[in-house]
């Protein structure tokens, strides 16, 4: 099954102070082993440093920030 949807049609839920999250694809959409979440992080805010046992991607739609990697901090941004 292929599902096509605009992430902006998914309600944004508060995740942390200054951070909202949209679960675009997940178990409730019929994907028990995959999550696509869109986070909006306001300037001066962040998600806590953490790791997962599963693969983790970051795709920047706009703005800029920093991602912590095993090799050190990496600047990220749109484009």
C-alpha positions in Angstrom: 0.0 0.0 0.0 1.3 3.5 -0.9 0.1 6.4 1.3 0.5 9.9 0.1 -0.1 12.8 2.5 1.1 16.3 3.1 2.8 16.5 6.5 1.1 19.8 7.1 -2.2 18.0 7.2 -1.2 16.1 10.3 -1.9 17.9 13.6 1.3 19.1 15.4 1.5 18.0 19.0 3.7 19.5 21.7 6.8 17.4 22.3 8.9 19.6 24.5 9.1 23.3 25.3 9.6 25.0 21.9 9.3 21.7 20.0 6.3 20.3 18.2 6.0 16.9 16.5 3.8 15.5 13.7 3.7 11.7 13.3 3.2 11.4 9.5 3.8 7.7 9.3 3.7 5.2 12.1 1.8 2.2 13.6 -1.5 4.0 13.4 -1.0 4.5 9.6 -0.2 0.8 9.1 3.6 1.0 9.5 4.5 -1.1 12.6 8.2 -0.9 12.0 8.7 2.6 10.7 8.1 6.2 12.0 8.3 9.4 10.0 8.0 12.3 12.3 8.3 16.0 11.5 9.7 18.2 14.3 9.5 21.9 14.4 12.1 23.4 16.7 11.9 27.0 17.7 15.0 29.1 17.9 16.8 28.6 21.2 15.2 25.2 21.8 16.3 21.6 21.1 15.5 18.0 21.6 17.6 16.3 24.3 20.7 14.4 23.3 19.7 10.7 22.9 20.3 7.7 20.7 18.2 4.8 19.4 19.0 1.2 18.4 17.2 1.8 15.1 18.3 3.9 12.1 17.7 7.6 12.5 17.6 10.2 9.8 17.4 14.0 10.0 16.1 16.0 7.0 16.0 19.8 7.4 13.1 21.6 5.6 14.2 25.1 6.7 16.5 26.8 9.1 19.7 25.5 10.6 20.9 23.7 13.7 23.4 21.2 15.1 23.2 17.4 15.3 25.4 15.4 17.7 27.1 12.5 16.0 29.6 9.8 17.0 32.2 12.0 15.2 31.2 15.2 17.0 28.8 18.1 16.4 27.7 18.6 12.8 26.1 21.8 11.6 22.9 21.1 9.5 20.7 23.4 7.5 18.2 23.6 4.7 19.8 22.5 1.4 
